[in-house]
Amino acid sequence: MSRTSRLAAALGVFVLVLALYHPPAPLAQPGAPDVGQKAPDFKLEPIGGGRPFSLSQFKGKPVVLVFWATWCGPCRREIPALKELYQTYTQKGVQVVTVTIEYRQTREQVVQFQQTNQLPYIVLWDAQNKVSDAWGVEGIPTNLVVDAKGVIRFRGNALDGELVGALDAALQASKG
């Protein structure tokens, strides 16, 4: 093995070890609303215009809240799972709401994306990222579950089993 090959292999191992032991990035800015805290209310217009939605109007129903962007690879990859979650849980009384950040995309681009991808859930436009900032969004996607009483029950970066578990628990609690 040549010196260059050994160096490349050593560098590869170093990068792998660094990736495995480097702590994950925080999900939110310090002081941002987190699990167990009351969800801050907001009012935003749907991406295509129309009557604004507020989080408080869904009180009494669990809400899946997703902060995202059209250019975000992980956001795009979770669209099929989000559509499936929408199909499964809206029939059970859950509201699915996405908040589109205003960064590296225009409102018109998002409208086109929504139409092309047939997004069935509510897509809101966060002009100047005021809501994203208030919620302490550091990275996207940021996925949250807010229970029927307006308390955050999950905050993470993936639509995974942990989110579904928190959603099921929030749904169960709203019936009891």
QUIHUWO-V875736 format. One record per pair of residues at least 24 apart in sequence whose C-alpha atoms are under 8 Angstrom apart, sorted by sequence separation. I is the first residue (numbers start at 1). J is the second residue. D is the distance in whole Angstrom. If there is no record, write none. Layout:
# QUIHUWO-V875736
I:J:D, I:J:D
This chain:
# QUIHUWO-V875736
97:121:6, 98:122:6, 99:123:6, 100:124:6, 101:125:7, 102:126:6, 146:170:8, 147:171:7, 96:121:6, 97:122:5, 98:123:5, 99:124:5, 100:125:5, 101:126:5, 102:127:6, 96:122:7, 97:123:6, 98:124:6, 99:125:6, 100:126:6, 101:127:7, 102:128:6, 148:174:6, 97:124:7, 99:126:6, 101:128:8, 102:129:6, 147:174:7, 101:129:6, 64:94:7, 68:98:7, 62:93:7, 63:94:6, 64:95:6, 65:96:6, 66:97:6, 67:98:6, 68:99:6, 69:100:5, 101:132:7, 61:93:6, 62:94:5, 63:95:5, 64:96:5, 65:97:5, 66:98:5, 67:99:5, 68:100:5, 69:101:6, 61:94:6, 62:95:6, 63:96:6, 64:97:6, 65:98:6, 66:99:6, 67:100:6, 68:101:6, 69:102:8, 71:104:8, 61:95:7, 63:97:7, 65:99:7, 67:101:7, 69:103:8, 71:105:8, 86:120:8, 70:105:7, 86:121:7, 69:105:8, 83:119:7, 58:95:7, 83:120:7, 83:121:8, 70:110:7, 70:113:7, 47:107:7, 47:110:7, 48:111:6, 47:111:6, 67:132:7, 75:140:7, 74:140:8, 75:141:5, 74:141:7, 72:140:7, 72:141:8, 67:137:8, 69:140:7, 68:140:5, 69:141:8, 67:140:6, 68:141:5, 67:141:5, 68:142:7, 66:141:7, 67:142:5, 46:122:7, 47:123:6, 66:142:6, 67:143:7, 46:123:6, 47:124:5, 66:143:4, 82:159:7, 94:171:7, 46:124:4, 47:125:5, 65:143:6, 66:144:6, 81:159:7, 93:171:8, 45:124:6, 46:125:6, 64:143:7, 65:144:5, 92:171:8, 44:124:6, 45:125:6, 64:144:6, 65:145:6, 78:158:8, 44:125:6, 64:145:5, 65:146:7, 78:159:7, 44:126:7, 63:145:6, 64:146:6, 62:145:7, 63:146:5, 62:146:6, 63:147:6, 62:147:4, 63:148:8, 61:147:7, 62:148:5, 60:147:8, 61:148:4, 60:148:4, 61:149:8, 62:150:8, 42:131:7, 59:148:6, 60:149:6, 58:148:8, 59:149:6, 59:150:6, 40:134:8, 56:150:8, 40:135:7, 32:134:7, 33:135:6, 32:135:6, 33:136:7, 64:167:8, 32:136:5, 31:136:8, 62:167:7, 30:136:8, 28:135:8, 29:136:5, 39:146:7, 28:136:5, 29:137:7, 62:170:6, 28:137:5, 29:138:6, 62:171:6, 27:137:7, 28:138:5, 61:171:8, 27:138:6, 28:139:8, 39:150:6, 26:138:7, 27:139:7, 38:150:6, 39:151:6, 62:174:7, 38:151:4, 39:152:6, 61:174:7, 37:151:6, 38:152:6, 60:174:7, 27:142:7, 36:151:6, 37:152:6, 35:151:8, 36:152:5, 35:152:5, 36:153:6, 34:152:6, 35:153:5, 33:152:8, 35:154:6, 34:154:8, 35:155:6, 34:155:7, 27:155:8, 27:156:7, 27:157:7
